[in-house]
Amino acid sequence: LTYELQSFQVNAKRANGGKNVDSSLIPLDTQVKCHLKPNPQDQCVDFIIKTTNESVIKSAILTAEHLFEGESSISYEYEATPEILLQLKPEKDIGTEMQLQVLVGHPMGVQYHVFELHYKLPKFSMYEPVQTFEKEPESSVVFLVSERTLRIADWLNSSFNVVYEHDKNSSELNVRFISIRNQEPLHILVTPENGGTITVRVDHMETAGEVIQDMCEYMQVTELESTADFPKEFKEFEKVLSNVDDRNKIRLQLTAEMADSSQTVKALVIKAEDSRILSNMSLMKSTYANLYDVNRELIGEYLKRSVNHTNLLKSLKKVNQMIQRAARLRVGTAKTRVITECRNAIKTNKIDKLFQIVKTGSMR
C-alpha cells in the first residue's frame, strides 16, 4: 500500500509538470463489479466481472466451497478486456460465499493491481424466472407462515437470482421459475388465507424441502407443519416398500434353507468320521462326495443371500432417503416427529400409516 501510494504521488507530480505518467497505474475511481446472468443454452449461470472505467482485467481467481472440484477456478485472458466471464455449474442448490482476486490494470500497462472481493452466490442461482409454464407441476406442499409478503419477497431476492419488486399493498405473491440445470418448474404462491398460506409446486420433494428450509431459516421460523402431495414419488416409494418386503421374505427363506444345509453338513462330517474309524473306505468316500455337493450348494445359497442382502440395503437406503425428504418439509418438532413415526411404522409394518405420515406429518 505504501508503494502504491508513492506511485500515485509520483504520477501526480508528473501530471502537474506536464510529463508522461506511469501507464501501469489505474484511475483512483476504478471499481470492479460482479453480477450473475442465467445461461440456459450451456445449463449454467455466467458470472460476469467488469470494471467501471477503461481499465482492463487480465485474470480472475474465484474460490468457494462446494462449487468447484478443487474449490477454486481461474480465468486468464490472453488479451486483457474490461469484462471477464466465468461459468458456474453447481450440481446442487447451495448458497456459498465466493472470494475473488481480480487482476486489473491500464490497457497499455504491464503491471496489475489485485482487487479482492466477496460475492454471495444465491442458493437457487440455477433458477430462471419465467411468466408461464408449458405444464404446471403435479406435486405440491402447502404450509402456513404468518409473515408479510414483503418479507417473503426479500427472501426471494436473497436466495434467487432475481430483483423482485413487490407491491406493498398486495397480500398475494405469485412467482414461477425454471431450473437451468434440468428444466424443472418451480411455482411459489402466497395467499392471505388462514393468516398466510404458501404453496410450493414442484415435482421433486427434495427441491421443495430445500425451498422450505431456506425460507424458514431466512425468516427465523422455528416450527412449521405442512401437507405434501407428491403422487409420482409416492408411487415410486410404494414400489420400494414392496421390494423391501419381498427381499425380507427371500432373506428369511434363504436363512432357513442354509440352517437346514448346515445341519446336513454336520451330520455328514460325523458319518464320514465314523466310517473312517470303522475302516469303511467306500462309505467314507461316498459320504465325503455328498458333503462336497452339499457344501457347494451351501456356498451358492450364501452368494444368493449376499446379493439379496445388498439389494435389501439399497432399498432400505431409498426408504431412509424418502423419510429424510419428508422430514425436510417440516421444521422443529414436526420434523423430528415425522422421522420417529415413520421408523415406528416400518418396524410395526404399518405401511398405510407410513404414507399418511409423509403426507400430513402425523400418524393421526
C-alpha positions as CSV (number, residue, x, y, z in Angstrom):
1,L,0.0,0.0,0.0
2,T,2.9,2.4,0.8
3,Y,4.5,1.6,-2.6
4,E,1.1,2.2,-4.4
5,L,0.7,5.5,-2.6
6,Q,4.2,6.6,-3.6
7,S,3.4,5.7,-7.2
8,F,0.3,7.8,-7.2
9,Q,2.2,10.7,-5.7
10,V,4.9,10.4,-8.4
11,N,2.3,10.2,-11.1
12,A,0.5,13.3,-9.7
13,K,3.8,15.3,-9.8
14,R,4.5,14.2,-13.3
15,A,1.0,15.1,-14.5
16,N,1.2,18.5,-12.9
17,G,4.7,19.1,-14.5
18,G,3.4,18.0,-17.9
19,K,5.4,14.8,-18.0
20,N,4.2,11.3,-19.1
21,V,2.6,9.3,-16.3
22,D,3.2,5.7,-15.5
23,S,0.9,3.6,-17.6
24,S,0.8,0.7,-15.1
25,L,-1.3,2.8,-12.7
26,I,-5.1,2.8,-13.0
27,P,-7.5,5.7,-12.1
28,L,-8.3,6.2,-8.5
29,D,-12.0,5.7,-9.0
30,T,-11.6,2.2,-10.6
31,Q,-14.0,-0.3,-9.2
32,V,-14.8,-4.0,-10.0
33,K,-18.5,-5.0,-10.2
34,C,-19.9,-8.5,-10.4
35,H,-23.3,-10.0,-11.4
36,L,-24.9,-13.2,-12.4
37,K,-26.7,-13.9,-15.7
38,P,-28.7,-17.1,-16.5
39,N,-27.3,-19.1,-19.4
40,P,-29.9,-21.8,-20.3
41,Q,-28.0,-22.8,-23.5
42,D,-25.0,-24.0,-21.6
43,Q,-27.1,-25.0,-18.5
44,C,-25.1,-22.7,-16.2
45,V,-25.0,-19.2,-14.8
46,D,-22.5,-16.7,-16.2
47,F,-20.6,-14.8,-13.5
48,I,-19.6,-11.6,-15.1
49,I,-16.8,-9.4,-13.7
50,K,-16.2,-5.9,-15.2
51,T,-14.5,-2.6,-14.4
52,T,-16.3,0.7,-14.1
53,N,-13.9,2.5,-16.5
54,E,-11.4,1.8,-19.3
55,S,-9.2,-0.4,-17.0
56,V,-8.8,-4.0,-18.2
57,I,-8.9,-7.3,-16.4
58,K,-6.1,-9.8,-17.1
59,S,-7.2,-12.6,-14.8
60,A,-9.6,-13.6,-12.1
61,I,-9.4,-16.3,-9.4
62,L,-12.5,-17.5,-7.7
63,T,-12.5,-19.6,-4.6
64,A,-15.6,-21.1,-3.0
65,E,-16.6,-24.3,-1.1
66,H,-18.8,-27.0,-2.7
67,L,-18.7,-25.1,-6.1
68,F,-15.7,-26.5,-7.9
69,E,-14.0,-29.8,-7.8
70,G,-10.8,-28.2,-6.4
71,E,-12.7,-25.4,-4.6
72,S,-11.2,-22.8,-7.0
73,S,-11.3,-21.6,-10.6
74,I,-9.1,-19.3,-12.6
75,S,-9.8,-17.4,-15.8
76,Y,-6.9,-15.9,-17.8
77,E,-7.3,-13.7,-20.8
78,Y,-4.6,-13.6,-23.5
79,E,-5.8,-10.1,-24.4
80,A,-6.9,-8.1,-21.3
81,T,-10.5,-6.8,-21.6
82,P,-12.8,-4.6,-19.4
83,E,-15.0,-7.7,-18.8
84,I,-14.4,-11.3,-18.0
85,L,-16.8,-14.2,-17.7
86,L,-16.8,-17.4,-15.5
87,Q,-19.3,-20.2,-16.0
88,L,-20.7,-21.6,-12.8
89,K,-22.4,-25.0,-12.7
90,P,-23.3,-26.0,-9.1
91,E,-24.6,-29.6,-9.1
92,K,-26.9,-28.9,-6.1
93,D,-28.7,-25.9,-4.8
94,I,-26.1,-24.3,-2.5
95,G,-25.5,-20.8,-1.2
96,T,-21.9,-20.0,-0.7
97,E,-19.6,-17.1,-0.1
98,M,-17.2,-16.6,-3.0
99,Q,-13.8,-14.9,-2.7
100,L,-12.4,-13.2,-5.8
101,Q,-8.9,-11.9,-6.7
102,V,-9.1,-9.8,-9.9
103,L,-6.0,-8.5,-11.7
104,V,-6.8,-5.0,-13.0
105,G,-4.5,-2.7,-15.0
106,H,-4.1,0.0,-17.5
107,P,-4.7,-1.1,-21.2
108,M,-1.1,-0.1,-22.0
109,G,0.4,-1.3,-18.8
110,V,2.3,-4.4,-17.9
111,Q,1.6,-4.4,-14.1
112,Y,-1.7,-5.2,-12.5
113,H,-3.5,-4.3,-9.3
114,V,-5.2,-7.1,-7.3
115,F,-8.7,-6.4,-6.3
116,E,-10.1,-8.7,-3.5
117,L,-13.8,-9.0,-3.5
118,H,-16.5,-11.1,-1.8
119,Y,-19.7,-12.2,-3.5
120,K,-22.6,-14.3,-2.1
121,L,-23.9,-16.9,-4.5
122,P,-27.7,-17.3,-4.0
123,K,-28.8,-20.8,-3.1
124,F,-31.2,-21.0,-6.0
125,S,-29.0,-19.2,-8.6
126,M,-29.7,-22.0,-11.1
127,Y,-33.3,-21.0,-11.4
128,E,-34.5,-18.5,-14.0
129,P,-37.7,-16.5,-13.6
130,V,-40.5,-17.1,-16.2
131,Q,-44.0,-15.9,-16.7
132,T,-45.7,-19.2,-17.5
133,F,-45.1,-22.9,-17.7
134,E,-45.8,-25.3,-20.5
135,K,-47.1,-27.7,-17.9
136,E,-47.8,-26.9,-14.2
137,P,-46.1,-29.2,-11.6
138,E,-48.4,-32.0,-10.4
139,S,-46.9,-32.1,-6.9
140,S,-47.1,-29.6,-4.2
141,V,-46.6,-28.8,-0.5
142,V,-48.8,-26.4,1.5
143,F,-48.0,-24.7,4.8
144,L,-48.9,-21.7,6.9
145,V,-46.5,-18.8,7.6
146,S,-47.7,-15.6,9.3
147,E,-45.3,-13.3,7.5
148,R,-45.8,-10.2,5.4
149,T,-45.4,-10.8,1.6
150,L,-42.7,-8.1,1.6
151,R,-40.7,-10.3,3.9
152,I,-41.1,-13.2,1.5
153,A,-40.2,-11.0,-1.4
154,D,-37.0,-10.1,0.4
155,W,-36.2,-13.8,0.8
156,L,-36.7,-14.3,-3.0
157,N,-34.3,-11.5,-3.7
158,S,-31.8,-13.1,-1.3
159,S,-32.0,-16.7,-2.4
160,F,-32.8,-16.4,-6.1
161,N,-31.0,-14.5,-8.9
162,V,-33.8,-12.0,-9.2
163,V,-34.7,-8.5,-8.4
164,Y,-38.4,-8.9,-7.4
165,E,-40.3,-5.7,-6.7
166,H,-43.4,-6.5,-4.8
167,D,-46.5,-4.3,-4.5
168,K,-46.7,-3.1,-0.9
169,N,-50.5,-3.1,-1.0
170,S,-50.8,-6.6,-2.3
171,S,-51.2,-9.6,0.1
172,E,-50.5,-12.1,-2.6
173,L,-47.3,-13.2,-4.3
174,N,-47.0,-15.4,-7.4
175,V,-43.7,-16.3,-8.9
176,R,-42.5,-19.0,-11.3
177,F,-39.0,-20.3,-12.0
178,I,-37.4,-22.9,-14.4
179,S,-34.3,-24.8,-13.4
180,I,-31.5,-24.2,-15.8
181,R,-30.0,-27.5,-14.6
182,N,-32.8,-29.8,-15.6
183,Q,-35.8,-27.6,-16.8
184,E,-37.7,-28.4,-13.6
185,P,-40.6,-25.9,-13.0
186,L,-40.9,-24.3,-9.6
187,H,-44.0,-22.3,-8.6
188,I,-44.3,-20.3,-5.3
189,L,-47.7,-18.9,-4.5
190,V,-48.6,-16.9,-1.4
191,T,-52.2,-16.1,-0.5
192,P,-53.7,-14.4,2.6
193,E,-55.9,-17.4,3.6
194,N,-55.6,-18.6,7.2
195,G,-53.2,-15.8,8.0
196,G,-50.8,-16.6,5.2
197,T,-50.8,-19.8,3.1
198,I,-47.8,-20.7,1.0
199,T,-48.0,-23.3,-1.8
200,V,-44.8,-24.6,-3.3
201,R,-45.4,-26.5,-6.5
202,V,-42.5,-28.7,-7.8
203,D,-42.3,-32.3,-8.9
204,H,-39.4,-33.3,-6.6
205,M,-39.7,-33.5,-2.9
206,E,-36.0,-32.8,-2.3
207,T,-36.3,-29.4,-4.1
208,A,-39.4,-28.5,-2.1
209,G,-37.6,-29.3,1.1
210,E,-34.6,-27.1,0.2
211,V,-37.0,-24.2,-0.6
212,I,-38.8,-24.6,2.8
213,Q,-35.7,-25.0,4.8
214,D,-34.1,-21.9,3.2
215,M,-37.2,-19.8,3.6
216,C,-37.7,-20.8,7.3
217,E,-34.0,-20.1,8.0
218,Y,-34.2,-16.6,6.4
219,M,-37.5,-15.7,8.3
220,Q,-36.4,-17.5,11.5
221,V,-39.3,-19.8,11.6
222,T,-38.7,-22.5,14.2
223,E,-41.9,-24.6,14.0
224,L,-43.6,-25.5,10.7
225,E,-46.3,-28.1,9.8
226,S,-47.1,-28.9,6.1
227,T,-49.2,-31.1,3.9
228,A,-47.5,-32.8,1.0
229,D,-48.8,-34.3,-2.2
230,F,-46.2,-35.9,-4.5
231,P,-48.0,-38.6,-6.4
232,K,-45.1,-39.7,-8.6
233,E,-42.6,-40.1,-5.7
234,F,-45.3,-41.8,-3.6
235,K,-45.8,-44.3,-6.3
236,E,-42.1,-45.0,-6.6
237,F,-41.9,-45.2,-2.8
238,E,-44.7,-47.8,-2.8
239,K,-42.6,-49.9,-5.2
240,V,-39.5,-49.6,-2.9
241,L,-41.5,-50.7,0.1
242,S,-42.9,-53.7,-1.8
243,N,-39.3,-54.5,-2.9
244,V,-38.2,-54.4,0.8
245,D,-41.0,-56.7,1.8
246,D,-40.0,-59.2,-1.0
247,R,-36.3,-59.1,-0.1
248,N,-37.1,-59.7,3.6
249,K,-39.2,-62.8,2.7
250,I,-36.4,-64.1,0.5
251,R,-33.9,-63.4,3.3
252,L,-35.9,-65.5,5.8
253,Q,-36.3,-68.3,3.3
254,L,-32.6,-68.4,2.4
255,T,-31.7,-68.3,6.1
256,A,-33.9,-71.3,6.9
257,E,-32.5,-73.3,3.9
258,M,-29.0,-72.5,4.9
259,A,-29.7,-73.6,8.5
260,D,-31.0,-77.0,7.2
261,S,-27.9,-77.4,5.0
262,S,-25.6,-76.6,7.9
263,Q,-27.2,-79.4,9.9
264,T,-26.8,-81.8,7.0
265,V,-23.1,-80.8,6.8
266,K,-22.6,-81.6,10.4
267,A,-24.3,-85.0,10.1
268,L,-22.2,-85.9,7.0
269,V,-18.9,-84.9,8.7
270,I,-19.8,-87.2,11.7
271,K,-20.8,-90.0,9.4
272,A,-17.6,-89.7,7.4
273,E,-15.5,-89.8,10.5
274,D,-17.3,-92.8,11.8
275,S,-16.7,-94.6,8.5
276,R,-13.0,-93.8,8.7
277,I,-12.8,-95.2,12.3
278,L,-14.6,-98.3,11.2
279,S,-12.3,-98.6,8.1
280,N,-15.3,-98.5,5.8
281,M,-13.5,-96.6,3.0
282,S,-16.2,-96.9,0.3
283,L,-18.8,-95.4,2.7
284,M,-16.4,-92.7,3.7
285,K,-15.7,-91.7,0.1
286,S,-19.4,-91.7,-0.7
287,T,-20.1,-89.5,2.4
288,Y,-17.4,-87.0,1.5
289,A,-18.7,-86.8,-2.0
290,N,-22.2,-86.0,-0.6
291,L,-20.5,-83.5,1.7
292,Y,-18.8,-81.8,-1.2
293,D,-22.1,-81.4,-3.1
294,V,-23.9,-80.0,0.0
295,N,-21.1,-77.6,0.7
296,R,-21.2,-76.4,-2.9
297,E,-24.9,-75.8,-2.6
298,L,-24.3,-74.0,0.7
299,I,-21.8,-71.6,-1.0
300,G,-24.3,-71.0,-3.8
301,E,-27.0,-70.2,-1.3
302,Y,-24.7,-67.8,0.5
303,L,-24.0,-66.0,-2.7
304,K,-27.7,-65.6,-3.3
305,R,-28.2,-64.3,0.3
306,S,-25.3,-61.9,-0.2
307,V,-26.8,-60.4,-3.4
308,N,-30.3,-60.3,-1.8
309,H,-28.7,-58.5,1.3
310,T,-27.0,-55.9,-0.9
311,N,-30.3,-55.2,-2.8
312,L,-32.1,-55.0,0.5
313,L,-29.7,-52.4,1.8
314,K,-30.1,-50.3,-1.3
315,S,-33.9,-50.4,-0.9
316,L,-33.7,-49.5,2.8
317,K,-31.4,-46.6,1.9
318,K,-34.1,-45.3,-0.5
319,V,-36.7,-45.7,2.3
320,N,-34.5,-43.7,4.6
321,Q,-33.9,-41.0,1.9
322,M,-37.7,-40.7,1.5
323,I,-38.1,-40.3,5.3
324,Q,-35.4,-37.6,5.3
325,R,-37.0,-35.7,2.4
326,A,-40.4,-35.9,4.1
327,A,-38.9,-34.5,7.3
328,R,-37.3,-31.6,5.5
329,L,-40.8,-30.4,4.5
330,R,-41.3,-29.5,8.2
331,V,-39.3,-27.6,10.8
332,G,-38.8,-28.1,14.6
333,T,-40.7,-30.8,16.5
334,A,-42.8,-31.6,13.4
335,K,-39.6,-32.6,11.6
336,T,-38.5,-34.9,14.5
337,R,-41.9,-36.4,14.8
338,V,-42.0,-37.4,11.1
339,I,-38.7,-39.3,11.4
340,T,-39.7,-41.1,14.6
341,E,-43.2,-42.1,13.4
342,C,-42.1,-43.2,10.0
343,R,-39.5,-45.5,11.5
344,N,-42.0,-46.9,14.0
345,A,-44.5,-47.5,11.2
346,I,-41.8,-49.5,9.3
347,K,-41.0,-51.6,12.4
348,T,-44.6,-52.4,13.0
349,N,-45.3,-53.0,9.3
350,K,-48.0,-50.3,9.1
351,I,-47.3,-49.2,5.5
352,D,-50.6,-47.4,5.1
353,K,-49.8,-45.2,8.1
354,L,-46.4,-44.5,6.6
355,F,-47.9,-42.7,3.6
356,Q,-50.2,-40.8,5.9
357,I,-47.2,-39.6,8.0
358,V,-45.3,-38.5,4.8
359,K,-48.3,-36.6,3.5
360,T,-49.6,-34.9,6.7
361,G,-46.7,-35.1,9.1
362,S,-48.5,-37.3,11.6
363,M,-50.0,-40.8,12.0
364,R,-53.2,-39.3,13.4
